[in-house]
Amino acid sequence: MRCVMNVQILDPWDPIRSLERYGKHVLTSVEFTVTNLCNMRCEHCAVGDALVQKEGPRLPLDVLLARLDEVERLQTISVTGGEPSYDAGALRDYIVPLLQYAKRRGVRTQINTNLTLDYERYETLAPYIDVFHISYNYRGPEDFRRIGFANADRHVGEGTARKMYDRMIENARRLADGGAFVSAESMINYRTHEYIADIHRAVVEMGCRRHEVHPMYPSAFARGLPMLPKEDLRKAISTLLDERDRSVWMLFGTLPFFACGDDPQDRALVRRLADEPNVTVRGDPDGRNRLNVNTFTGDVTVTDFSDVPPVGNLANDRLDDLFDRWTEHELQRKVSCHCPAAGCCGPNLLVADMYYRDVDFMKRKAIL
């Protein structure tokens, strides 16, 4: 049987689309780190090591837009941080014009935000955003406080945390009620794996049209947290599939399960995910169709949370050229596989390093 997804849901961030269209990985997505400021310090934050209390000037916006003009096949732009809405001035004078550029060019947009600030900031963004992407890993305000401020350098009281939690829920509902596409991402980790279905119900109640679920991997703040064995990941995903609201799009990503795997339980889960209605599994965009740009330094990296050094800088290189350079990197070649039978383009570097360190995916084939 073919394991290609049986749903036709638009996901222009998925690298399998451009791979199948062009016959190779090409740059279609650019992510911009626009701030390293944030009002939270989540225990699992993949960019926690980069967060600061004060930051310097950004590159002129014209520099970014000129480099984007050169990207021939641009389909999506993502804005991330830190918390992109933290600095109201940057939101107005830098982020909104960047998003307006995307809209003029017909490029889809996403912002990664915690939605805990005043609603007016998000209302300003709404006309230019295709996906409001939030992180949600809680059963209630106490979980929010415990997880969201685990790495804070100051005490955050219960009252303060509850107000932020309530504001996040209210903002998500207001945006959704106004027609915005709100997508909540949840990590499956040592905390959440036993109550991931409860988290899903809360996501649905917020009005989110998509629930995005990923395993947690050891990056930045998450580096010292316990990692789940694959058995617990399989159980959590199976429970979620059993109990989910089938009217809400479920998107799974960076899963360590493949149709070419040796474990029949892994392959059974891959088949189930392929057969479930309103469920998709996204190949990891980082390094396959996306690059990250640091708007302070101009450094271009494969992802904003990788130990891989920058592949170049906006000052010197076209983004398409930098992407081509990355495709020749030995690390990229290590996981640069594509299985048309399974609709899969292999693991990302974090997955390969954690679960498949000694496996050569270029020599494997789907077992269907």
C-alpha positions in Angstrom: 0.0 0.0 0.0 1.1 3.6 -0.5 1.4 5.7 2.6 0.9 9.0 0.9 -1.6 11.1 2.8 -5.2 10.7 1.6 -6.3 14.2 2.5 -5.8 17.2 0.2 -5.0 19.9 2.7 -2.9 22.9 1.6 0.3 23.0 3.5 2.8 25.1 1.5 5.4 24.7 4.3 5.7 21.0 3.6 8.9 20.3 1.6 7.4 17.2 0.0 5.3 19.5 -2.2 8.2 21.4 -3.7 10.3 18.2 -3.9 7.7 16.5 -6.0 7.1 19.6 -8.1 10.7 20.4 -8.9 12.3 17.0 -8.5 14.8 18.3 -5.9 14.7 20.4 -2.8 14.6 24.1 -3.6 14.2 27.2 -1.4 10.5 28.1 -1.2 10.3 29.3 2.5 12.2 31.9 4.5 11.9 32.3 8.2 13.0 35.5 9.9 14.1 35.8 13.5 12.9 39.3 14.2 13.5 39.4 18.0 15.3 37.7 20.9 13.0 39.4 23.4 10.3 37.4 25.1 8.0 37.7 28.1 8.2 34.0 28.8 11.0 31.5 29.5 9.4 28.1 28.6 11.2 25.0 29.8 11.2 23.4 26.3 12.1 26.6 24.3 14.2 25.6 21.3 15.8 29.0 21.1 16.0 29.7 24.8 19.8 30.2 24.7 19.4 33.1 22.4 16.9 35.1 24.4 18.1 38.4 25.8 16.8 41.4 27.9 18.0 44.0 25.5 18.8 43.8 21.8 20.6 46.0 19.2 19.5 47.3 15.8 18.1 45.2 13.0 19.2 45.2 9.5 17.4 47.7 7.3 14.2 46.3 6.0 15.2 47.2 2.5 18.1 44.7 2.7 15.7 41.9 3.6 13.2 42.7 0.9 15.9 43.0 -1.7 17.1 39.5 -0.9 13.6 38.2 -0.9 13.1 39.7 -4.4 15.9 37.3 -5.5 14.2 34.1 -4.3 12.7 32.7 -7.4 10.3 30.2 -6.0 9.2 31.9 -2.7 5.9 30.5 -1.3 6.0 31.1 2.4 7.5 33.5 5.0 7.5 32.9 8.7 8.2 35.4 11.5 9.6 34.1 14.7 11.5 35.1 17.8 11.5 35.4 20.8 8.0 36.9 20.9 7.6 38.9 17.7 4.8 41.1 19.2 6.9 42.1 22.3 8.3 45.3 20.8 5.3 47.4 19.6 7.6 49.7 17.5 9.2 46.8 15.7 5.8 45.2 15.1 4.6 48.4 13.5 7.7 49.5 11.6 9.4 46.2 10.7 7.2 43.2 10.9 4.0 44.6 9.4 5.9 46.0 6.3 7.6 42.6 5.9 4.2 40.9 6.0 2.7 43.4 3.6 5.5 42.6 1.1 4.6 39.0 1.4 0.9 39.7 0.7 1.7 41.8 -2.3 3.8 39.0 -3.7 1.1 36.3 -3.0 3.3 34.6 -0.4 1.7 32.8 2.5 2.7 34.0 6.0 3.0 32.6 9.5 3.8 34.2 12.8 5.0 32.3 15.9 3.6 34.0 19.0 2.4 33.2 22.5 -0.6 35.5 22.2 -0.2 36.7 25.8 0.0 40.4 25.1 -2.8 42.9 24.4 -5.2 41.9 21.6 -4.6 45.0 19.6 -1.1 43.8 18.6 -2.5 40.7 17.0 -5.4 42.6 15.5 -2.9 44.8 13.7 -1.2 41.6 12.2 -4.4 39.7 11.3 -4.9 41.2 7.8 -1.4 39.9 6.7 -1.2 36.6 8.5 -2.3 33.2 7.1 -1.3 31.2 10.2 -1.2 32.4 13.9 1.1 29.7 15.3 1.0 29.3 19.1 2.6 26.9 21.5 0.1 25.2 23.9 1.2 22.5 26.3 -1.1 23.0 29.2 -4.1 21.7 31.1 -4.7 25.0 32.8 -3.0 28.1 34.3 -0.9 26.1 36.8 0.7 24.1 34.0 1.2 27.4 32.1 3.0 28.9 35.0 5.1 25.9 35.7 6.1 25.3 32.1 6.1 28.8 30.7 8.4 30.3 33.3 10.6 27.4 34.2 13.7 29.3 33.1 12.7 32.7 34.3 15.3 34.6 36.3 12.5 36.1 38.5 9.5 34.8 40.4 6.3 34.9 38.4 3.3 34.9 40.7 0.2 32.8 40.3 -2.0 35.9 39.6 0.3 37.2 36.9 0.6 33.8 35.2 -3.2 33.3 35.3 -3.8 36.7 33.7 -1.4 35.9 30.9 -3.0 32.5 30.4 -6.5 33.9 30.3 -5.4 36.5 27.8 -3.8 33.9 25.6 -7.1 31.9 25.5 -9.2 35.0 24.9 -6.9 36.3 22.2 -7.0 32.9 20.4 -10.8 32.8 20.5 -11.2 36.4 19.3 -8.9 35.8 16.4 -10.6 32.5 15.5 -14.0 34.1 15.8 -12.8 36.9 13.5 -11.9 34.3 10.8 -8.1 34.0 11.5 -6.5 30.6 11.2 -5.1 29.8 14.6 -2.8 26.7 14.9 -1.7 25.4 18.2 1.5 23.4 18.5 2.0 20.9 21.3 5.1 19.0 22.3 4.9 15.4 23.3 7.4 15.2 26.1 8.0 13.8 29.6 5.2 16.0 30.9 2.6 16.0 28.2 2.6 12.4 26.8 0.1 11.1 29.4 -2.4 13.9 28.9 -1.9 14.9 25.3 -5.6 14.2 24.6 -6.7 16.7 27.3 -4.4 19.3 25.7 -6.1 18.5 22.3 -9.6 19.2 23.8 -8.4 22.5 25.2 -7.0 23.4 21.7 -10.3 22.7 20.1 -12.2 24.7 22.7 -10.0 27.7 21.9 -11.3 27.6 18.3 -8.0 26.5 16.7 -8.5 25.1 13.3 -5.3 23.0 13.4 -3.5 21.1 16.2 0.2 20.6 15.4 2.0 17.9 17.4 5.7 17.3 17.6 8.0 15.2 19.8 10.3 17.4 21.9 14.0 17.2 20.9 17.1 18.3 23.0 17.7 21.8 21.8 18.6 24.9 23.9 16.4 24.9 27.1 15.1 21.4 26.3 18.6 20.0 26.2 18.6 18.9 29.8 15.0 17.6 29.9 14.2 13.8 29.9 13.6 12.4 26.4 10.8 10.0 25.7 11.5 6.6 24.3 9.7 5.8 21.0 7.3 3.4 22.8 5.8 6.3 24.8 5.7 8.5 21.7 3.7 5.8 19.8 1.3 5.4 22.7 0.7 9.1 23.0 0.1 9.5 19.3 -2.2 6.5 19.2 -4.2 7.9 22.1 -4.5 11.2 20.4 -5.7 9.6 17.2 -8.3 7.7 19.2 -9.7 10.7 21.1 -9.2 13.6 18.7 -11.9 15.8 17.3 -12.0 14.8 13.7 -13.2 18.1 12.5 -9.9 19.7 13.4 -6.9 19.3 11.2 -4.2 17.3 13.0 -0.6 18.0 11.7 2.2 15.8 13.0 5.8 16.7 12.4 9.4 15.6 13.1 8.2 12.1 14.0 10.9 9.4 14.4 8.7 6.8 12.6 9.3 5.8 9.0 7.9 3.3 6.5 11.4 2.0 6.0 11.8 1.3 9.7 12.7 -2.1 11.2 10.1 -2.0 13.9 6.6 -3.2 12.7 4.9 -1.1 15.3 6.5 2.0 13.8 5.3 1.0 10.4 1.8 0.3 11.6 1.6 3.8 13.1 2.9 5.3 9.8 0.1 3.5 7.9 -2.5 4.6 10.4 -1.4 8.2 10.1 -1.7 8.0 6.3 -5.2 6.5 6.5 -6.7 8.8 9.1 -9.0 11.6 7.7 -8.0 15.2 8.3 -4.5 14.1 9.5 -1.2 15.0 7.8 2.4 14.4 8.5 4.7 17.2 7.5 8.3 16.7 6.4 10.6 19.0 8.3 11.1 22.2 6.2 14.4 23.2 7.8 17.2 22.7 5.3 14.8 21.1 2.8 12.8 24.1 1.5 13.5 26.7 4.2 16.3 28.8 5.6 16.3 31.1 8.7 17.6 34.6 8.6 18.7 36.5 11.7 17.6 40.0 11.2 20.2 41.4 13.5 23.4 39.8 12.1 22.2 38.8 8.6 23.4 35.2 9.3 21.6 32.6 7.4 21.2 29.2 9.0 19.4 25.9 8.3 17.2 26.5 11.3 16.9 28.9 14.2 17.6 26.1 16.8 20.5 24.1 15.2 24.1 23.8 16.2 25.0 23.8 12.5 27.0 27.0 11.8 25.6 29.7 9.4 25.8 28.8 5.8 26.4 32.4 4.9 25.2 36.0 5.3 22.7 38.3 3.6 25.5 40.8 3.1 27.4 38.6 0.7 25.1 36.0 -0.8 21.7 35.4 -2.5 19.5 33.1 -0.5 19.0 30.7 -3.4 22.8 30.4 -3.7 23.1 29.7 0.1 20.4 27.0 -0.1 22.3 25.4 -3.0 25.4 25.5 -1.0 23.7 23.8 1.9 22.4 21.0 -0.3 26.0 20.0 -0.9 26.9 19.9 2.8 27.8 16.5 4.1 25.2 16.8 6.9 22.4 17.5 4.4 23.5 14.6 2.2 23.3 12.3 5.2 19.5 12.7 5.4 18.7 13.8 1.8 16.5 10.8 1.0 13.2 10.7 -0.8 10.8 7.8 -0.8 7.9 8.4 -3.3 6.2 5.2 -2.2 5.8 6.6 1.3 5.6 10.3 0.4 8.5 10.8 2.8 11.7 12.9 2.6 13.4 11.3 5.7 14.3 12.5 9.1 15.7 15.9 10.0 19.1 16.2 11.7 17.7 16.2 15.3 15.7 13.0 14.7 18.6 11.3 12.9 21.0 12.1 15.7 18.7 11.1 18.5 17.2 7.9 17.2 19.1 6.8 14.1 22.8 7.8 14.6 24.2 4.8 12.9 21.5 4.4 10.1 22.1 5.4 6.5 18.7 6.4 5.2 20.0 6.6 1.7 20.2 2.8 1.7 16.7 2.1 3.1 13.4 1.4 1.3 9.8 1.5 2.5 8.4 -1.8 3.7 4.8 -1.6 2.5 
